[in-house]
Amino acid sequence: MRDTLTRFLQLESASGLMLIGAAVLAMSINNSPLSFLYNGLLNAPVAVQVGALQIAKPLLLWINDGLMALFFLLIGLEVKREVLEGQLRQPAQLVLPGTAAIGGMLIPALVYWWLNHDNPAAAGGWAIPMATDIAFALGVLALLGKRVPVSLKLFLMTLAIIDDLGAIIVIALFYSSELSNLSLILAAIFLSTLILMNRFGVSRLSPYLVIGALLWVCVLKSGVHATLAGVTLALIIPLRPRDGNASPLLTLEHALQPWVAFAILPLFAFANAGVPLGGLSVESFMHPVPLGITAGLLLGKTIGVFGFTWLTIQSGWAKLPQDTNWGQVLGLSILCGIGFTMSLFVGSLAFIPEVSEYAGMDRVGILTGSLLAAVIGYAVCYLSSRPAR
């Protein structure tokens, strides 16, 4: 039994499968007589107070603002490592996935905006279909086994990393609330402290984590979304310390990976995917908000990723990834429409629950678009790939 569990956790698809399970469980509970328990749990007040400093939020916001900061911390660590030592180190390797990622962010946003531009309140969700859920997309590719080449998976991973960078920038620029000058000043002080620690060669991980936690509190109170503290901390933690000790960045990345993949992301999915199905009708799916998200994820991502990839290769700036064909690229482009985690996160910022009249509508579009993208993308990749000998 233990060996079976170990093999399961080692599967690339395991994280994606757990996300699916968490989403299905949330929808099942919230559409059953136990729905009051689901909503009561997420709305339960949780407060932490030290002297005059108090952070009081419902459990849902602790998950979205607190635990997701750890998710973005992991993304930041992966991005820094890839830039310094990995796939993003050489500019030539960035041309194809970089242009594909730009197309995969631009076209979905335009599709959504085109369907909702006449309604300013709804148009604020334009960024929801921009991001790709790398865990889900890689999970679907993993189900194909050796039918798809490793180069296609690397292309998807690099594209998704750049995609995540774009999502972080969008959140910072467009989804911050009214700013607190005092909190920003304190955040700047802690940020400067972290930078000085890096410059003076501090290699122990614990000081970075303590100052990083204080930075998170200040960013949370400042009005800038708290998850950005995680990204900022990640970019400062050293990869190769001067004293030759173990890499703080790699140590933290390896420690966070299982927690993020098998605890934080499934918990986030459980907290945000509980769409009540009662009262849903054809009109519910055809409303401009869920329709714009579905169309952005399924059509916008496909057109953006595949179209920009084709233009880049036809222009002679890059070549197809090794051992891949255009059918596989098309299937991968469709899989990029699996927005799930990041789309749910941006949706919670664009349409704040109990404030926006469109809160909840975004989840209908996200789940519909992501499910269609997963099924169709898998089918296209399967039909365009031959079994490995």
C-alpha positions as a LaTeX table, in Angstrom:
\begin{tabular}{lrrr}
\hline
Residue & $x$ (\AA) & $y$ (\AA) & $z$ (\AA) \\
\hline
Met1 & 0.00 & 0.00 & 0.00 \\
Arg2 & 2.83 & 2.39 & 0.90 \\
Asp3 & 4.70 & 1.62 & $-2.33$ \\
Thr4 & 1.53 & 2.23 & $-4.35$ \\
Leu5 & 1.00 & 5.61 & $-2.68$ \\
Thr6 & 4.65 & 6.57 & $-3.30$ \\
Arg7 & 4.36 & 5.74 & $-7.01$ \\
Phe8 & 1.12 & 7.73 & $-7.23$ \\
Leu9 & 2.72 & 10.83 & $-5.70$ \\
Gln10 & 5.59 & 10.57 & $-8.16$ \\
Leu11 & 3.29 & 10.70 & $-11.17$ \\
Glu12 & 3.30 & 13.98 & $-13.10$ \\
Ser13 & $-0.46$ & 13.68 & $-13.32$ \\
Ala14 & $-0.94$ & 13.23 & $-9.57$ \\
Ser15 & $-1.27$ & 16.93 & $-8.77$ \\
Gly16 & $-3.75$ & 17.46 & $-11.59$ \\
Leu17 & $-5.78$ & 14.44 & $-10.52$ \\
Met18 & $-5.94$ & 15.73 & $-6.95$ \\
Leu19 & $-7.11$ & 19.12 & $-8.23$ \\
Ile20 & $-9.89$ & 17.41 & $-10.16$ \\
Gly21 & $-10.85$ & 15.37 & $-7.11$ \\
Ala22 & $-10.95$ & 18.47 & $-4.88$ \\
Ala23 & $-13.10$ & 20.39 & $-7.39$ \\
Val24 & $-15.54$ & 17.49 & $-7.79$ \\
Leu25 & $-15.77$ & 17.07 & $-4.00$ \\
Ala26 & $-16.50$ & 20.79 & $-3.54$ \\
Met27 & $-19.24$ & 20.76 & $-6.18$ \\
Ser28 & $-20.73$ & 17.58 & $-4.74$ \\
Ile29 & $-20.92$ & 18.95 & $-1.19$ \\
Asn30 & $-22.18$ & 22.39 & $-2.23$ \\
Asn31 & $-24.97$ & 20.79 & $-4.24$ \\
Ser32 & $-26.10$ & 18.47 & $-1.47$ \\
Pro33 & $-27.96$ & 18.93 & 1.82 \\
Leu34 & $-24.51$ & 19.54 & 3.36 \\
Ser35 & $-24.01$ & 22.80 & 1.47 \\
Phe36 & $-24.52$ & 24.78 & 4.69 \\
Leu37 & $-21.42$ & 23.08 & 6.12 \\
Tyr38 & $-19.35$ & 23.95 & 3.03 \\
Asn39 & $-20.34$ & 27.64 & 3.05 \\
Gly40 & $-20.17$ & 27.87 & 6.82 \\
Leu41 & $-16.62$ & 26.51 & 6.81 \\
Leu42 & $-15.39$ & 28.94 & 4.14 \\
Asn43 & $-17.07$ & 31.91 & 5.83 \\
Ala44 & $-15.83$ & 31.02 & 9.33 \\
Pro45 & $-13.97$ & 34.02 & 10.78 \\
Val46 & $-10.29$ & 33.46 & 11.58 \\
Ala47 & $-8.32$ & 36.16 & 13.40 \\
Val48 & $-4.69$ & 36.55 & 14.41 \\
Gln49 & $-3.75$ & 39.43 & 16.71 \\
Val50 & $-0.42$ & 40.62 & 18.10 \\
Gly51 & $-0.88$ & 43.81 & 20.13 \\
Ala52 & $-2.57$ & 46.42 & 17.97 \\
Leu53 & $-1.92$ & 44.41 & 14.80 \\
Gln54 & $-4.90$ & 42.28 & 13.83 \\
Ile55 & $-5.58$ & 40.21 & 10.73 \\
Ala56 & $-9.22$ & 39.05 & 10.67 \\
Lys57 & $-10.56$ & 37.32 & 7.57 \\
Pro58 & $-12.92$ & 34.48 & 6.70 \\
Leu59 & $-11.22$ & 31.15 & 6.07 \\
Leu60 & $-11.69$ & 31.53 & 2.30 \\
Leu61 & $-9.54$ & 34.67 & 2.22 \\
Trp62 & $-6.87$ & 33.08 & 4.41 \\
Ile63 & $-6.60$ & 30.41 & 1.74 \\
Asn64 & $-6.64$ & 32.85 & $-1.19$ \\
Asp65 & $-4.36$ & 35.49 & 0.38 \\
Gly66 & $-2.21$ & 33.37 & 2.66 \\
Leu67 & $-1.71$ & 29.88 & 1.30 \\
Met68 & $-1.65$ & 31.12 & $-2.29$ \\
Ala69 & 1.26 & 33.39 & $-1.33$ \\
Leu70 & 3.22 & 30.15 & $-0.82$ \\
Phe71 & 2.10 & 29.00 & $-4.26$ \\
Phe72 & 3.42 & 32.22 & $-5.80$ \\
Leu73 & 6.59 & 31.88 & $-3.72$ \\
Leu74 & 7.17 & 28.50 & $-5.39$ \\
Ile75 & 6.48 & 29.98 & $-8.84$ \\
Gly76 & 8.99 & 32.75 & $-8.15$ \\
Leu77 & 11.63 & 30.23 & $-7.05$ \\
Glu78 & 11.09 & 28.17 & $-10.20$ \\
Val79 & 11.25 & 31.24 & $-12.43$ \\
Lys80 & 14.50 & 32.45 & $-10.85$ \\
Arg81 & 16.10 & 29.02 & $-11.16$ \\
Glu82 & 15.03 & 28.70 & $-14.79$ \\
Val83 & 16.36 & 32.20 & $-15.62$ \\
Leu84 & 19.73 & 31.56 & $-13.98$ \\
Glu85 & 20.32 & 27.91 & $-14.88$ \\
Gly86 & 17.45 & 26.44 & $-16.86$ \\
Gln87 & 15.23 & 26.82 & $-19.91$ \\
Leu88 & 15.01 & 30.61 & $-19.64$ \\
Arg89 & 18.76 & 31.18 & $-19.46$ \\
Gln90 & 19.43 & 31.47 & $-23.21$ \\
Pro91 & 17.42 & 34.12 & $-25.11$ \\
Ala92 & 17.19 & 31.89 & $-28.20$ \\
Gln93 & 15.28 & 29.30 & $-26.18$ \\
Leu94 & 12.70 & 31.89 & $-25.15$ \\
Val95 & 11.62 & 33.08 & $-28.59$ \\
Leu96 & 9.06 & 30.39 & $-29.40$ \\
Pro97 & 7.49 & 29.80 & $-25.95$ \\
Gly98 & 7.71 & 33.54 & $-25.23$ \\
Thr99 & 5.76 & 34.59 & $-28.31$ \\
Ala100 & 3.31 & 31.71 & $-27.79$ \\
Ala101 & 2.73 & 32.85 & $-24.19$ \\
Ile102 & 2.14 & 36.44 & $-25.31$ \\
Gly103 & $-0.43$ & 35.27 & $-27.84$ \\
Gly104 & $-1.99$ & 33.00 & $-25.21$ \\
Met105 & $-2.47$ & 35.97 & $-22.89$ \\
Leu106 & $-3.43$ & 38.66 & $-25.41$ \\
Ile107 & $-6.06$ & 36.88 & $-27.53$ \\
Pro108 & $-8.13$ & 35.39 & $-24.63$ \\
Ala109 & $-8.25$ & 38.83 & $-22.96$ \\
Leu110 & $-9.44$ & 40.39 & $-26.25$ \\
Val111 & $-12.09$ & 37.68 & $-26.73$ \\
Tyr112 & $-13.47$ & 38.29 & $-23.24$ \\
Trp113 & $-13.32$ & 42.09 & $-23.64$ \\
Trp114 & $-15.10$ & 41.92 & $-27.00$ \\
Leu115 & $-18.05$ & 40.10 & $-25.39$ \\
Asn116 & $-18.18$ & 42.35 & $-22.30$ \\
His117 & $-16.79$ & 45.76 & $-23.32$ \\
Asp118 & $-20.20$ & 47.43 & $-23.12$ \\
Asn119 & $-20.50$ & 46.57 & $-19.40$ \\
Pro120 & $-17.72$ & 48.17 & $-17.29$ \\
Ala121 & $-18.49$ & 46.04 & $-14.22$ \\
Ala122 & $-18.21$ & 42.81 & $-16.21$ \\
Ala123 & $-15.27$ & 43.99 & $-18.32$ \\
Gly124 & $-13.09$ & 43.93 & $-15.19$ \\
Gly125 & $-12.76$ & 40.16 & $-15.61$ \\
Trp126 & $-10.75$ & 40.44 & $-18.84$ \\
Ala127 & $-7.68$ & 38.80 & $-17.24$ \\
Ile128 & $-9.49$ & 35.66 & $-16.03$ \\
Pro129 & $-8.90$ & 33.54 & $-19.18$ \\
Met130 & $-5.26$ & 34.63 & $-19.59$ \\
Ala131 & $-3.43$ & 32.08 & $-17.42$ \\
Thr132 & $-2.68$ & 28.38 & $-17.93$ \\
Asp133 & $-2.87$ & 25.85 & $-15.08$ \\
Ile134 & 0.45 & 24.05 & $-15.55$ \\
Ala135 & $-0.44$ & 21.22 & $-13.13$ \\
Phe136 & $-3.61$ & 20.34 & $-15.04$ \\
Ala137 & $-2.06$ & 20.74 & $-18.49$ \\
Leu138 & 1.01 & 18.65 & $-17.63$ \\
Gly139 & $-1.27$ & 16.12 & $-15.98$ \\
Val140 & $-3.22$ & 15.66 & $-19.21$ \\
Leu141 & 0.01 & 15.32 & $-21.21$ \\
Ala142 & 1.28 & 12.78 & $-18.68$ \\
Leu143 & $-1.81$ & 10.65 & $-19.33$ \\
Leu144 & $-0.57$ & 10.29 & $-22.91$ \\
Gly145 & 2.66 & 8.73 & $-21.66$ \\
Lys146 & 5.38 & 8.33 & $-24.26$ \\
Arg147 & 3.06 & 9.19 & $-27.14$ \\
Val148 & 4.20 & 12.82 & $-26.77$ \\
Pro149 & 7.91 & 13.80 & $-26.87$ \\
Val150 & 9.69 & 15.33 & $-23.91$ \\
Ser151 & 10.35 & 18.46 & $-25.98$ \\
Leu152 & 6.61 & 19.16 & $-26.11$ \\
Lys153 & 6.39 & 19.00 & $-22.30$ \\
Leu154 & 9.39 & 21.35 & $-21.99$ \\
Phe155 & 7.73 & 23.74 & $-24.44$ \\
Leu156 & 4.55 & 23.71 & $-22.33$ \\
Met157 & 6.47 & 24.21 & $-19.07$ \\
Thr158 & 8.45 & 27.18 & $-20.42$ \\
Leu159 & 5.32 & 28.71 & $-21.92$ \\
Ala160 & 3.43 & 28.29 & $-18.63$ \\
Ile161 & 6.28 & 29.86 & $-16.61$ \\
Ile162 & 6.23 & 32.95 & $-18.83$ \\
Asp163 & 2.42 & 32.87 & $-18.64$ \\
Asp164 & 2.62 & 32.91 & $-14.82$ \\
Leu165 & 4.98 & 35.89 & $-14.95$ \\
Gly166 & 2.41 & 37.72 & $-17.06$ \\
Ala167 & $-0.34$ & 36.88 & $-14.58$ \\
Ile168 & 1.76 & 38.20 & $-11.68$ \\
Ile169 & 2.33 & 41.49 & $-13.50$ \\
Val170 & $-1.38$ & 41.81 & $-14.31$ \\
Ile171 & $-2.35$ & 41.20 & $-10.67$ \\
Ala172 & 0.15 & 43.81 & $-9.47$ \\
Leu173 & $-0.97$ & 46.47 & $-11.97$ \\
Phe174 & $-4.72$ & 45.96 & $-12.23$ \\
Tyr175 & $-6.00$ & 44.15 & $-9.13$ \\
Ser176 & $-4.68$ & 46.19 & $-6.23$ \\
Ser177 & $-7.08$ & 48.14 & $-4.00$ \\
Glu178 & $-6.66$ & 51.47 & $-2.19$ \\
Leu179 & $-3.10$ & 51.75 & $-0.92$ \\
Ser180 & $-1.90$ & 52.37 & 2.64 \\
Asn181 & 1.21 & 54.56 & 2.69 \\
Leu182 & 2.37 & 53.37 & 6.14 \\
Ser183 & 2.13 & 49.70 & 5.15 \\
Leu184 & 3.97 & 50.39 & 1.89 \\
Ile185 & 6.78 & 52.16 & 3.76 \\
Leu186 & 7.14 & 49.24 & 6.17 \\
Ala187 & 7.07 & 46.79 & 3.24 \\
Ala188 & 9.85 & 48.81 & 1.56 \\
Ile189 & 11.94 & 48.61 & 4.75 \\
Phe190 & 11.57 & 44.83 & 4.99 \\
Leu191 & 12.25 & 44.47 & 1.26 \\
Ser192 & 15.43 & 46.55 & 1.60 \\
Thr193 & 16.48 & 44.34 & 4.53 \\
Leu194 & 16.06 & 41.22 & 2.38 \\
Ile195 & 18.10 & 42.74 & $-0.44$ \\
Leu196 & 20.90 & 43.69 & 1.96 \\
Met197 & 20.90 & 40.17 & 3.38 \\
Asn198 & 21.36 & 38.83 & $-0.13$ \\
Arg199 & 24.13 & 41.34 & $-0.89$ \\
Phe200 & 26.03 & 40.50 & 2.30 \\
Gly201 & 25.91 & 36.80 & 1.50 \\
Val202 & 23.46 & 35.55 & 4.11 \\
Ser203 & 22.89 & 31.90 & 3.19 \\
Arg204 & 20.71 & 30.67 & 6.07 \\
Leu205 & 17.11 & 30.26 & 4.95 \\
Ser206 & 15.39 & 31.08 & 8.26 \\
Pro207 & 16.16 & 34.86 & 8.28 \\
Tyr208 & 14.69 & 35.19 & 4.78 \\
Leu209 & 11.52 & 33.39 & 5.86 \\
Val210 & 11.06 & 35.50 & 9.02 \\
Ile211 & 11.53 & 38.83 & 7.20 \\
Gly212 & 9.44 & 37.46 & 4.31 \\
Ala213 & 6.54 & 36.75 & 6.68 \\
Leu214 & 6.69 & 40.34 & 7.94 \\
Leu215 & 6.80 & 41.55 & 4.34 \\
Trp216 & 3.66 & 39.50 & 3.60 \\
Val217 & 1.79 & 41.15 & 6.50 \\
Cys218 & 2.74 & 44.64 & 5.28 \\
Val219 & 1.81 & 43.89 & 1.69 \\
Leu220 & $-1.50$ & 42.39 & 2.87 \\
Lys221 & $-2.29$ & 45.58 & 4.80 \\
Ser222 & $-1.04$ & 47.88 & 2.01 \\
Gly223 & $-3.76$ & 47.16 & $-0.55$ \\
Val224 & $-1.37$ & 45.44 & $-2.98$ \\
His225 & $-2.33$ & 41.79 & $-3.28$ \\
Ala226 & $-0.49$ & 39.77 & $-0.67$ \\
Thr227 & 0.59 & 36.99 & $-3.03$ \\
Leu228 & 3.08 & 39.39 & $-4.63$ \\
Ala229 & 5.10 & 39.23 & $-1.40$ \\
Gly230 & 5.77 & 35.58 & $-2.17$ \\
Val231 & 7.13 & 36.35 & $-5.64$ \\
Thr232 & 9.29 & 39.20 & $-4.32$ \\
Leu233 & 10.78 & 37.01 & $-1.58$ \\
Ala234 & 11.54 & 34.26 & $-4.10$ \\
Leu235 & 13.53 & 36.59 & $-6.36$ \\
Ile236 & 15.77 & 37.64 & $-3.44$ \\
Ile237 & 16.57 & 34.22 & $-1.95$ \\
Pro238 & 20.05 & 33.27 & $-3.27$ \\
Leu239 & 20.49 & 30.31 & $-5.61$ \\
Arg240 & 24.23 & 29.83 & $-5.14$ \\
Pro241 & 25.52 & 31.19 & $-1.79$ \\
Arg242 & 29.09 & 32.46 & $-1.65$ \\
Asp243 & 30.09 & 30.26 & 1.30 \\
Gly244 & 29.48 & 27.06 & $-0.67$ \\
Asn245 & 26.64 & 25.86 & 1.57 \\
Ala246 & 23.55 & 24.15 & 0.21 \\
Ser247 & 21.42 & 26.37 & $-2.03$ \\
Pro248 & 18.69 & 28.14 & 0.00 \\
Leu249 & 16.56 & 28.49 & $-3.14$ \\
Leu250 & 16.73 & 24.81 & $-4.07$ \\
Thr251 & 16.20 & 23.74 & $-0.46$ \\
Leu252 & 13.04 & 25.83 & $-0.15$ \\
Glu253 & 11.79 & 24.87 & $-3.62$ \\
His254 & 12.11 & 21.15 & $-2.88$ \\
Ala255 & 10.45 & 21.60 & 0.52 \\
Leu256 & 7.50 & 23.56 & $-0.91$ \\
Gln257 & 6.79 & 21.43 & $-3.99$ \\
Pro258 & 4.90 & 18.54 & $-2.32$ \\
Trp259 & 2.98 & 20.88 & $-0.01$ \\
Val260 & 1.88 & 23.12 & $-2.86$ \\
Ala261 & 1.05 & 20.28 & $-5.25$ \\
Phe262 & $-0.75$ & 17.98 & $-2.85$ \\
Ala263 & $-2.15$ & 20.31 & $-0.17$ \\
Ile264 & $-2.31$ & 24.02 & $-1.03$ \\
Leu265 & $-3.60$ & 23.76 & $-4.61$ \\
Pro266 & $-6.20$ & 21.05 & $-3.86$ \\
Leu267 & $-7.37$ & 23.07 & $-0.84$ \\
Phe268 & $-7.63$ & 26.18 & $-3.02$ \\
Ala269 & $-9.60$ & 24.21 & $-5.62$ \\
Phe270 & $-11.92$ & 22.85 & $-2.92$ \\
Ala271 & $-12.53$ & 26.35 & $-1.53$ \\
Asn272 & $-13.19$ & 28.02 & $-4.89$ \\
Ala273 & $-14.72$ & 25.42 & $-7.21$ \\
Gly274 & $-17.94$ & 24.75 & $-5.30$ \\
Val275 & $-20.30$ & 26.08 & $-7.95$ \\
Pro276 & $-23.98$ & 25.68 & $-6.96$ \\
Leu277 & $-25.70$ & 23.99 & $-9.90$ \\
Gly278 & $-29.23$ & 24.70 & $-8.74$ \\
Gly279 & $-30.94$ & 27.18 & $-11.04$ \\
Leu280 & $-28.36$ & 26.83 & $-13.81$ \\
Ser281 & $-29.83$ & 26.94 & $-17.29$ \\
Val282 & $-28.69$ & 27.49 & $-20.85$ \\
Glu283 & $-28.97$ & 31.22 & $-20.20$ \\
Ser284 & $-26.51$ & 30.86 & $-17.32$ \\
Phe285 & $-23.82$ & 29.62 & $-19.71$ \\
Met286 & $-24.71$ & 32.16 & $-22.41$ \\
His287 & $-24.37$ & 35.20 & $-20.13$ \\
Pro288 & $-21.49$ & 37.37 & $-21.47$ \\
Val289 & $-19.32$ & 36.78 & $-18.36$ \\
Pro290 & $-19.18$ & 32.95 & $-18.34$ \\
Leu291 & $-19.42$ & 32.87 & $-22.14$ \\
Gly292 & $-16.51$ & 35.28 & $-22.44$ \\
Ile293 & $-14.40$ & 33.19 & $-20.07$ \\
Thr294 & $-15.27$ & 29.91 & $-21.81$ \\
Ala295 & $-14.60$ & 31.38 & $-25.26$ \\
Gly296 & $-11.40$ & 33.03 & $-24.02$ \\
Leu297 & $-10.05$ & 29.78 & $-22.56$ \\
Leu298 & $-11.09$ & 27.46 & $-25.37$ \\
Leu299 & $-10.90$ & 29.62 & $-28.51$ \\
Gly300 & $-8.71$ & 32.53 & $-27.39$ \\
Lys301 & $-5.94$ & 30.33 & $-25.99$ \\
Thr302 & $-5.98$ & 28.04 & $-29.02$ \\
Ile303 & $-5.84$ & 30.89 & $-31.51$ \\
Gly304 & $-3.29$ & 32.85 & $-29.48$ \\
Val305 & $-0.82$ & 30.05 & $-28.71$ \\
Phe306 & $-1.10$ & 28.21 & $-32.02$ \\
Gly307 & $-1.31$ & 31.36 & $-34.14$ \\
Phe308 & 1.70 & 33.08 & $-32.58$ \\
Thr309 & 3.68 & 29.81 & $-32.71$ \\
Trp310 & 2.90 & 29.43 & $-36.42$ \\
Leu311 & 3.82 & 33.05 & $-37.19$ \\
Thr312 & 7.10 & 32.77 & $-35.27$ \\
Ile313 & 8.14 & 29.59 & $-37.08$ \\
Gln314 & 7.02 & 30.84 & $-40.49$ \\
Ser315 & 9.03 & 34.02 & $-39.93$ \\
Gly316 & 12.15 & 31.92 & $-39.43$ \\
Trp317 & 12.72 & 33.08 & $-35.84$ \\
Ala318 & 12.35 & 29.60 & $-34.37$ \\
Lys319 & 11.73 & 25.95 & $-35.22$ \\
Leu320 & 9.23 & 23.39 & $-34.04$ \\
Pro321 & 10.32 & 21.59 & $-30.86$ \\
Gln322 & 12.25 & 18.43 & $-31.67$ \\
Asp323 & 10.17 & 15.37 & $-32.69$ \\
Thr324 & 6.87 & 17.31 & $-32.59$ \\
Asn325 & 4.33 & 17.96 & $-35.35$ \\
Trp326 & 1.72 & 20.64 & $-35.93$ \\
Gly327 & $-1.09$ & 18.41 & $-34.68$ \\
Gln328 & 0.64 & 18.07 & $-31.31$ \\
Val329 & 1.21 & 21.84 & $-31.17$ \\
Leu330 & $-2.50$ & 22.35 & $-31.85$ \\
Gly331 & $-3.42$ & 19.92 & $-29.08$ \\
Leu332 & $-1.03$ & 21.64 & $-26.68$ \\
Ser333 & $-2.48$ & 25.03 & $-27.62$ \\
Ile334 & $-5.95$ & 23.76 & $-26.69$ \\
Leu335 & $-4.63$ & 22.33 & $-23.40$ \\
Cys336 & $-3.32$ & 25.80 & $-22.53$ \\
Gly337 & $-7.00$ & 26.71 & $-22.17$ \\
Ile338 & $-7.08$ & 24.79 & $-18.87$ \\
Gly339 & $-7.08$ & 27.89 & $-16.69$ \\
Phe340 & $-8.56$ & 26.44 & $-13.50$ \\
Thr341 & $-6.30$ & 27.45 & $-10.55$ \\
Met342 & $-4.95$ & 30.76 & $-11.84$ \\
Ser343 & $-8.26$ & 31.68 & $-13.49$ \\
Leu344 & $-10.18$ & 31.02 & $-10.25$ \\
Phe345 & $-7.64$ & 33.12 & $-8.39$ \\
Val346 & $-7.90$ & 36.09 & $-10.78$ \\
Gly347 & $-11.68$ & 35.69 & $-10.80$ \\
Ser348 & $-11.76$ & 36.05 & $-7.01$ \\
Leu349 & $-9.94$ & 39.38 & $-7.43$ \\
Ala350 & $-12.00$ & 40.65 & $-10.36$ \\
Phe351 & $-15.40$ & 39.69 & $-8.92$ \\
Ile352 & $-15.15$ & 39.87 & $-5.14$ \\
Pro353 & $-17.68$ & 37.56 & $-3.40$ \\
Glu354 & $-20.60$ & 39.41 & $-1.75$ \\
Val355 & $-19.51$ & 42.62 & $-3.51$ \\
Ser356 & $-19.75$ & 41.95 & $-7.24$ \\
Glu357 & $-22.99$ & 40.81 & $-8.86$ \\
Tyr358 & $-20.91$ & 38.59 & $-11.14$ \\
Ala359 & $-19.21$ & 36.65 & $-8.34$ \\
Gly360 & $-19.79$ & 32.96 & $-9.03$ \\
Met361 & $-20.53$ & 33.46 & $-12.73$ \\
Asp362 & $-16.80$ & 33.36 & $-13.43$ \\
Arg363 & $-16.53$ & 29.87 & $-11.94$ \\
Val364 & $-19.16$ & 28.55 & $-14.35$ \\
Gly365 & $-17.12$ & 29.81 & $-17.31$ \\
Ile366 & $-13.80$ & 28.65 & $-15.86$ \\
Leu367 & $-14.97$ & 25.09 & $-15.15$ \\
Thr368 & $-16.74$ & 24.80 & $-18.51$ \\
Gly369 & $-13.82$ & 26.19 & $-20.55$ \\
Ser370 & $-11.18$ & 24.21 & $-18.65$ \\
Leu371 & $-13.11$ & 20.94 & $-18.95$ \\
Leu372 & $-13.66$ & 21.39 & $-22.70$ \\
Ala373 & $-10.02$ & 22.36 & $-23.22$ \\
Ala374 & $-8.82$ & 19.28 & $-21.31$ \\
Val375 & $-11.02$ & 16.82 & $-23.22$ \\
Ile376 & $-10.53$ & 18.30 & $-26.69$ \\
Gly377 & $-6.81$ & 18.95 & $-26.16$ \\
Tyr378 & $-6.26$ & 15.38 & $-25.00$ \\
Ala379 & $-8.12$ & 14.00 & $-28.01$ \\
Val380 & $-6.14$ & 16.13 & $-30.49$ \\
Cys381 & $-2.80$ & 15.20 & $-28.89$ \\
Tyr382 & $-3.76$ & 11.52 & $-28.84$ \\
Leu383 & $-4.82$ & 11.44 & $-32.49$ \\
Ser384 & $-1.74$ & 13.36 & $-33.67$ \\
Ser385 & 0.78 & 11.24 & $-31.73$ \\
Arg386 & 2.02 & 7.74 & $-32.42$ \\
Pro387 & 2.73 & 5.23 & $-29.68$ \\
Ala388 & 6.43 & 5.11 & $-28.79$ \\
Arg389 & 8.24 & 1.95 & $-29.82$ \\
\hline
\end{tabular}
